[in-house]
Amino acid sequence: MPRLADTTRSARRAQIVAAAVRCFARAGYHATTMADVATEAGVSKGTPYLYFPSKQALFLALYAEWDCGLADRVDAALDALPEHERRSPRRVLHTVATTVGAHVVDQPDTCRVLMEARTLAAYHPEIATAVRASNTRTHEQLEDLFRAGIAAGEWTGTTDPALAARLFTATLYGLMAEWHLDPHSISWRAVAAAVTSTPAARR
């Protein structure tokens, strides 16, 4: 019986999370209420609070799930590469970029939550902490990749790994916003080729 209860609880949590994604994507963080989420999920108004103590906690859970889902997808894409391509930092970076694009296309509502989180970080300390932590992890991984690419001769020695990492993420986030305005204006394959070609140089 406890095992069944755990399964039911997990399914209900997922139901609430899915409803929250739709609500936040449709109306934004400030306009969405926990009551809205409950209605969208088809549960009583108090049920979301059994899983998340506040709207902010629920929003942060969605932000974390985007990160986890994307990380899992990137790992799977890299595992699928032939061994010689996995040894190429440039090819790895290209795969990361195309995988991000595919995740945006497949999870547009969750992507909207990601983008709004970056705006909300200016006003909500807890959200800012989550965004900074995610940024730090991503930039550290990208900097290591650029350093490996420099050592392998795939990028020039004048490449600044820290700046290149930030330009890479800033470009992708900016194009996510453009894609939501006009999905047909963005080719993520072309984006991947562009952002892996010539990283920023040191001054």
C-alpha positions in Angstrom: 0.0 0.0 0.0 2.7 2.6 0.8 4.3 1.9 -2.6 1.0 2.5 -4.3 0.6 5.7 -2.3 4.0 6.9 -3.4 3.2 6.2 -7.0 0.0 8.1 -6.8 1.7 11.0 -5.1 4.3 11.1 -7.7 1.7 11.1 -10.5 -0.3 13.9 -8.8 2.9 16.0 -8.4 3.6 15.6 -12.1 0.0 16.5 -12.9 0.4 19.8 -10.9 3.8 20.5 -12.4 2.4 20.1 -16.0 -0.5 22.3 -15.2 1.8 25.0 -13.7 3.9 25.0 -16.9 0.8 25.7 -18.9 -0.4 28.4 -16.5 3.0 30.2 -16.3 3.5 30.0 -20.0 0.1 31.4 -20.7 -0.2 34.2 -18.2 3.3 34.6 -16.7 4.5 34.3 -13.1 2.8 37.3 -11.5 -0.6 36.8 -13.1 -0.7 33.1 -12.2 -2.1 32.0 -8.8 -1.9 28.6 -7.1 -5.7 28.5 -7.5 -5.2 28.8 -11.3 -2.8 25.9 -11.2 -5.3 23.8 -9.2 -8.0 24.5 -11.7 -5.8 23.7 -14.6 -4.8 20.4 -12.9 -8.4 19.5 -12.0 -7.6 19.3 -8.3 -8.9 21.1 -5.2 -7.4 24.6 -4.5 -5.4 23.3 -1.5 -3.8 20.3 -3.3 -0.9 22.1 -4.9 0.2 23.2 -1.4 0.6 19.6 -0.4 3.5 19.4 -2.9 4.8 23.0 -3.0 4.7 25.5 -0.1 4.3 28.5 -2.4 4.0 29.6 -6.0 7.7 30.5 -6.0 8.6 27.0 -4.8 6.6 25.6 -7.7 8.1 28.0 -10.2 11.6 27.0 -9.0 10.8 23.3 -9.3 9.8 24.0 -13.0 13.1 25.8 -13.5 15.0 22.9 -12.0 13.1 20.4 -14.2 14.1 22.3 -17.3 17.7 22.1 -16.3 17.5 18.4 -15.4 15.6 17.5 -18.6 18.0 19.4 -20.8 21.0 17.9 -19.1 19.6 14.4 -19.6 18.9 15.1 -23.2 22.4 16.5 -23.8 24.0 13.5 -22.2 22.0 11.2 -24.4 22.9 13.1 -27.5 26.6 13.0 -26.6 26.4 9.3 -25.8 25.0 8.7 -29.3 28.0 10.4 -31.0 30.7 8.1 -32.5 33.8 8.0 -30.2 35.9 10.2 -32.5 33.3 12.9 -32.4 33.0 12.8 -28.6 36.8 13.5 -28.6 36.2 16.7 -30.5 35.3 19.7 -28.3 33.9 21.6 -31.3 31.7 18.7 -32.2 30.5 18.3 -28.6 29.7 22.0 -28.5 27.8 21.7 -31.7 25.8 18.8 -30.3 25.0 20.8 -27.2 23.7 23.7 -29.3 21.5 21.5 -31.5 20.1 19.7 -28.5 19.2 22.9 -26.8 17.4 23.9 -29.9 15.5 20.6 -30.1 14.5 21.0 -26.4 13.2 24.5 -27.0 11.1 23.2 -29.9 9.8 20.2 -28.0 9.2 22.0 -24.7 8.1 25.5 -25.7 6.1 26.2 -22.5 8.8 25.1 -20.2 11.2 27.3 -22.2 9.0 30.3 -21.5 9.4 29.5 -17.8 13.2 29.4 -18.2 13.2 32.8 -19.9 10.9 34.4 -17.4 13.1 33.1 -14.6 16.0 35.1 -15.9 13.8 38.3 -15.8 12.4 37.5 -12.3 15.9 37.0 -11.0 16.3 40.8 -10.9 13.5 41.1 -8.3 13.3 37.7 -6.4 16.4 36.7 -4.5 15.5 33.0 -4.3 15.0 32.8 -8.1 18.2 34.8 -8.6 20.1 32.2 -6.5 18.8 29.4 -8.6 19.6 31.2 -11.9 23.1 32.1 -10.8 23.8 28.5 -9.7 22.6 27.2 -13.0 24.7 29.8 -14.9 27.8 28.9 -12.9 27.5 25.2 -13.6 26.9 25.8 -17.3 29.7 28.4 -17.7 32.2 26.2 -15.9 31.4 23.3 -18.2 31.6 25.4 -21.3 34.8 27.0 -20.2 36.4 23.6 -19.8 35.2 22.6 -23.2 36.6 25.8 -24.8 39.9 25.2 -23.1 40.0 21.6 -24.4 39.2 22.9 -27.9 42.1 25.4 -27.7 44.5 22.7 -26.5 43.3 20.5 -29.4 43.8 23.2 -31.9 40.1 23.5 -32.8 40.0 27.1 -31.6 42.8 29.6 -31.7 45.0 30.3 -28.6 43.5 33.8 -28.5 40.1 32.5 -27.6 38.9 33.7 -24.2 37.1 30.6 -22.6 35.1 32.7 -20.1 33.9 35.2 -22.6 33.2 32.5 -25.2 31.1 30.6 -22.7 29.0 33.6 -21.9 28.5 34.6 -25.5 27.4 31.1 -26.3 24.7 31.0 -23.6 23.7 34.7 -24.3 23.2 33.9 -28.0 21.1 30.8 -27.3 18.9 32.6 -24.7 18.4 35.5 -27.1 17.5 33.3 -29.9 15.0 31.4 -27.7 13.1 34.7 -27.3 13.3 35.3 -31.1 12.0 31.7 -31.7 9.0 32.3 -29.5 8.1 35.4 -31.5 8.6 33.7 -34.8 9.5 30.0 -34.8 10.0 29.9 -38.5 12.8 32.5 -38.4 15.3 30.3 -36.5 17.2 27.3 -37.8 18.7 25.7 -34.8 21.1 23.7 -37.0 22.4 27.0 -38.5 22.6 28.5 -35.0 24.7 25.6 -33.8 27.1 26.0 -36.8 27.4 29.7 -36.1 28.0 29.6 -32.3 30.7 26.9 -32.6 32.7 28.5 -35.4 34.7 31.5 -34.1 34.6 32.0 -30.3 35.5 35.4 -28.7 39.2 36.3 -28.6 41.1 37.8 -25.7 41.9 41.5 -25.9 
